[in-house]
Amino acid sequence: MRALLLSLLLFSSTAIMANESCPAPLLDHDLKVLGEDRTVNLCNEYAGKVILMVNTASKCGYTPQYEGLESLYENYREQGLVVLGFPSNDFGGQEPGTESEIQAFCRSTYSIKFPMFAKQGAKEATASPLYQSLGSTAGEYPAWNFHKYVIDKDGAIAASLKSSVKPESSEMIELIESLL
């Protein structure tokens, strides 16, 4: 019993230390990479970068925004921008595919190279832990597909943008450039 308590204490203090090691708690989430058998910790991979997080869908009126998202990624990644896509089937059932179908669609239709992750619940009622963090911190959960959260280099939410804000809009480009 004593050994069990000691190991539980050691485990919980290690878990606390792991959380404290992330300089951006909003990013301290382990997520499965789309179509791969591996997970990444967002903090370990992307802390210190400007991050554009988007809940995506393949069968939505906003789906052509993939092109603008990839363009932003290509144009600004060397300066420290990363675009992260999170497929979600929460709105209108517009992302019904499997991981391999979503990945094939994104690559073949829009030549997506930015990191994509396994499906996430994005709306408040079904939010994954990542989207619970984003929504509660921003004070706004996505109301539809292609809602955008912009995270600054310190890991704080710089903006929460509606689906209608296009990636190539002057609003988006000025925001990204001001944060880089």
C-alpha positions as a Markdown table, in Angstrom:
| # | Residue | x | y | z |
|---|---|---|---|---|
| 1 | Met | 0.0 | 0.0 | 0.0 |
| 2 | Arg | 2.8 | 2.4 | 0.9 |
| 3 | Ala | 4.6 | 1.7 | -2.4 |
| 4 | Leu | 1.4 | 2.3 | -4.3 |
| 5 | Leu | 0.9 | 5.7 | -2.5 |
| 6 | Leu | 4.5 | 6.6 | -3.1 |
| 7 | Ser | 4.3 | 5.8 | -6.8 |
| 8 | Leu | 1.0 | 7.7 | -7.1 |
| 9 | Leu | 2.6 | 10.7 | -5.5 |
| 10 | Leu | 5.6 | 10.5 | -7.8 |
| 11 | Phe | 3.3 | 10.1 | -10.9 |
| 12 | Ser | 1.1 | 13.1 | -10.0 |
| 13 | Ser | 4.1 | 15.3 | -9.3 |
| 14 | Thr | 5.7 | 14.3 | -12.6 |
| 15 | Ala | 2.4 | 15.1 | -14.4 |
| 16 | Ile | 2.3 | 18.5 | -12.7 |
| 17 | Met | 5.9 | 19.1 | -13.7 |
| 18 | Ala | 5.1 | 18.1 | -17.3 |
| 19 | Asn | 2.3 | 20.7 | -17.5 |
| 20 | Glu | 4.5 | 23.4 | -15.9 |
| 21 | Ser | 7.2 | 22.8 | -18.5 |
| 22 | Cys | 4.9 | 24.0 | -21.3 |
| 23 | Pro | 5.3 | 27.8 | -21.6 |
| 24 | Ala | 1.9 | 27.9 | -23.3 |
| 25 | Pro | -0.7 | 25.9 | -21.4 |
| 26 | Leu | -3.3 | 26.5 | -24.1 |
| 27 | Leu | -1.1 | 24.3 | -26.3 |
| 28 | Asp | -0.5 | 21.5 | -23.8 |
| 29 | His | -2.5 | 18.9 | -25.7 |
| 30 | Asp | -1.4 | 15.6 | -27.2 |
| 31 | Leu | -3.2 | 15.1 | -30.5 |
| 32 | Lys | -3.2 | 12.3 | -33.1 |
| 33 | Val | -1.8 | 13.4 | -36.5 |
| 34 | Leu | -4.3 | 12.8 | -39.3 |
| 35 | Gly | -3.7 | 9.6 | -41.2 |
| 36 | Glu | -0.7 | 8.6 | -39.1 |
| 37 | Asp | -0.2 | 6.4 | -36.1 |
| 38 | Arg | 1.5 | 9.0 | -33.9 |
| 39 | Thr | 0.6 | 11.8 | -31.6 |
| 40 | Val | 2.3 | 15.1 | -31.0 |
| 41 | Asn | 2.2 | 17.6 | -28.1 |
| 42 | Leu | 1.2 | 20.9 | -29.6 |
| 43 | Cys | 3.4 | 22.7 | -27.0 |
| 44 | Asn | 6.5 | 20.7 | -27.9 |
| 45 | Glu | 6.0 | 21.1 | -31.6 |
| 46 | Tyr | 4.7 | 24.7 | -32.0 |
| 47 | Ala | 5.4 | 26.8 | -28.9 |
| 48 | Gly | 7.0 | 30.1 | -29.9 |
| 49 | Lys | 5.3 | 30.2 | -33.3 |
| 50 | Val | 2.3 | 32.1 | -34.5 |
| 51 | Ile | -0.4 | 29.5 | -34.9 |
| 52 | Leu | -3.6 | 29.6 | -37.0 |
| 53 | Met | -5.9 | 26.9 | -35.8 |
| 54 | Val | -8.9 | 26.1 | -38.0 |
| 55 | Asn | -11.8 | 23.6 | -37.6 |
| 56 | Thr | -12.1 | 22.2 | -41.2 |
| 57 | Ala | -14.7 | 20.3 | -43.2 |
| 58 | Ser | -14.5 | 18.8 | -46.7 |
| 59 | Lys | -18.1 | 19.3 | -47.8 |
| 60 | Cys | -18.7 | 22.9 | -46.7 |
| 61 | Gly | -19.3 | 26.2 | -48.5 |
| 62 | Tyr | -16.1 | 27.4 | -46.9 |
| 63 | Thr | -14.0 | 24.4 | -48.0 |
| 64 | Pro | -12.3 | 26.5 | -50.7 |
| 65 | Gln | -10.6 | 28.3 | -47.8 |
| 66 | Tyr | -8.2 | 25.4 | -47.8 |
| 67 | Glu | -6.4 | 27.1 | -50.7 |
| 68 | Gly | -5.9 | 30.3 | -48.8 |
| 69 | Leu | -4.8 | 28.5 | -45.6 |
| 70 | Glu | -2.2 | 26.6 | -47.6 |
| 71 | Ser | -1.0 | 29.8 | -49.2 |
| 72 | Leu | -0.6 | 31.5 | -45.8 |
| 73 | Tyr | 1.3 | 28.5 | -44.6 |
| 74 | Glu | 3.6 | 28.6 | -47.6 |
| 75 | Asn | 4.2 | 32.3 | -47.6 |
| 76 | Tyr | 4.8 | 32.8 | -43.8 |
| 77 | Arg | 6.1 | 29.5 | -42.4 |
| 78 | Glu | 9.7 | 30.5 | -42.7 |
| 79 | Gln | 8.9 | 33.5 | -40.6 |
| 80 | Gly | 7.3 | 31.4 | -37.9 |
| 81 | Leu | 3.6 | 30.8 | -38.9 |
| 82 | Val | 2.1 | 27.4 | -38.7 |
| 83 | Val | -1.4 | 26.5 | -39.8 |
| 84 | Leu | -3.1 | 23.6 | -38.0 |
| 85 | Gly | -6.2 | 21.9 | -39.4 |
| 86 | Phe | -8.7 | 20.1 | -37.2 |
| 87 | Pro | -11.4 | 18.3 | -39.2 |
| 88 | Ser | -14.8 | 18.4 | -37.4 |
| 89 | Asn | -18.1 | 16.9 | -38.3 |
| 90 | Asp | -20.0 | 19.1 | -35.8 |
| 91 | Phe | -21.6 | 21.5 | -38.2 |
| 92 | Gly | -24.0 | 20.1 | -40.8 |
| 93 | Gly | -22.3 | 16.7 | -40.9 |
| 94 | Gln | -19.9 | 18.2 | -43.4 |
| 95 | Glu | -16.9 | 16.1 | -42.5 |
| 96 | Pro | -18.2 | 12.6 | -42.6 |
| 97 | Gly | -15.1 | 10.9 | -44.0 |
| 98 | Thr | -12.5 | 8.7 | -42.4 |
| 99 | Glu | -9.1 | 9.9 | -41.6 |
| 100 | Ser | -7.7 | 8.5 | -44.8 |
| 101 | Glu | -10.5 | 10.0 | -46.9 |
| 102 | Ile | -10.0 | 13.4 | -45.3 |
| 103 | Gln | -6.3 | 13.2 | -45.9 |
| 104 | Ala | -6.6 | 12.1 | -49.5 |
| 105 | Phe | -9.2 | 14.9 | -50.2 |
| 106 | Cys | -7.0 | 17.6 | -48.7 |
| 107 | Arg | -3.8 | 16.5 | -50.5 |
| 108 | Ser | -5.4 | 15.8 | -53.9 |
| 109 | Thr | -7.8 | 18.7 | -54.1 |
| 110 | Tyr | -5.9 | 21.4 | -52.3 |
| 111 | Ser | -2.3 | 20.1 | -52.0 |
| 112 | Ile | -2.4 | 20.7 | -48.3 |
| 113 | Lys | 1.0 | 20.4 | -46.6 |
| 114 | Phe | 0.2 | 22.2 | -43.3 |
| 115 | Pro | -0.3 | 19.8 | -40.3 |
| 116 | Met | -3.7 | 18.2 | -40.0 |
| 117 | Phe | -4.9 | 16.3 | -37.0 |
| 118 | Ala | -7.6 | 13.7 | -36.3 |
| 119 | Lys | -11.2 | 14.9 | -36.0 |
| 120 | Gln | -12.0 | 17.1 | -33.1 |
| 121 | Gly | -15.3 | 18.2 | -31.6 |
| 122 | Ala | -15.3 | 22.0 | -32.0 |
| 123 | Lys | -18.7 | 23.3 | -30.9 |
| 124 | Glu | -19.2 | 23.9 | -27.2 |
| 125 | Ala | -21.5 | 20.9 | -26.6 |
| 126 | Thr | -19.1 | 18.4 | -28.2 |
| 127 | Ala | -15.8 | 20.2 | -27.7 |
| 128 | Ser | -12.6 | 18.2 | -27.4 |
| 129 | Pro | -10.2 | 19.2 | -24.6 |
| 130 | Leu | -8.3 | 21.4 | -27.1 |
| 131 | Tyr | -11.5 | 23.2 | -28.3 |
| 132 | Gln | -12.7 | 23.5 | -24.7 |
| 133 | Ser | -9.5 | 25.3 | -23.9 |
| 134 | Leu | -9.7 | 27.5 | -27.0 |
| 135 | Gly | -13.4 | 28.3 | -26.7 |
| 136 | Ser | -13.4 | 29.1 | -22.9 |
| 137 | Thr | -10.2 | 31.2 | -23.2 |
| 138 | Ala | -11.4 | 33.1 | -26.2 |
| 139 | Gly | -15.0 | 33.4 | -24.8 |
| 140 | Glu | -16.2 | 32.1 | -28.2 |
| 141 | Tyr | -16.6 | 28.6 | -29.6 |
| 142 | Pro | -16.9 | 28.0 | -33.3 |
| 143 | Ala | -20.4 | 28.6 | -34.7 |
| 144 | Trp | -19.5 | 26.8 | -38.0 |
| 145 | Asn | -16.7 | 25.2 | -40.0 |
| 146 | Phe | -13.5 | 27.2 | -40.7 |
| 147 | His | -13.6 | 29.3 | -37.5 |
| 148 | Lys | -10.1 | 30.5 | -36.9 |
| 149 | Tyr | -8.1 | 31.0 | -33.7 |
| 150 | Val | -4.8 | 32.9 | -34.0 |
| 151 | Ile | -2.4 | 32.2 | -31.2 |
| 152 | Asp | 0.6 | 34.5 | -30.6 |
| 153 | Lys | 4.2 | 33.4 | -30.0 |
| 154 | Asp | 3.5 | 33.4 | -26.2 |
| 155 | Gly | 0.7 | 30.9 | -26.6 |
| 156 | Ala | -2.1 | 33.4 | -26.0 |
| 157 | Ile | -5.2 | 33.9 | -28.2 |
| 158 | Ala | -4.6 | 37.0 | -30.3 |
| 159 | Ala | -7.9 | 36.6 | -32.3 |
| 160 | Ser | -11.0 | 34.5 | -32.7 |
| 161 | Leu | -12.3 | 34.9 | -36.3 |
| 162 | Lys | -15.6 | 33.9 | -37.8 |
| 163 | Ser | -15.7 | 31.4 | -40.7 |
| 164 | Ser | -16.4 | 34.3 | -43.2 |
| 165 | Val | -12.9 | 35.8 | -42.6 |
| 166 | Lys | -10.9 | 34.5 | -45.5 |
| 167 | Pro | -7.3 | 33.5 | -45.0 |
| 168 | Glu | -6.2 | 35.8 | -47.8 |
| 169 | Ser | -8.1 | 38.8 | -46.4 |
| 170 | Ser | -6.3 | 42.0 | -45.5 |
| 171 | Glu | -7.6 | 41.5 | -41.9 |
| 172 | Met | -5.9 | 38.1 | -41.7 |
| 173 | Ile | -2.7 | 39.1 | -43.4 |
| 174 | Glu | -2.2 | 42.2 | -41.3 |
| 175 | Leu | -2.9 | 40.2 | -38.1 |
| 176 | Ile | -0.4 | 37.5 | -39.0 |
| 177 | Glu | 2.3 | 40.0 | -40.1 |
| 178 | Ser | 1.8 | 42.0 | -36.8 |
| 179 | Leu | 2.4 | 38.8 | -34.8 |
| 180 | Leu | 5.4 | 37.5 | -36.6 |
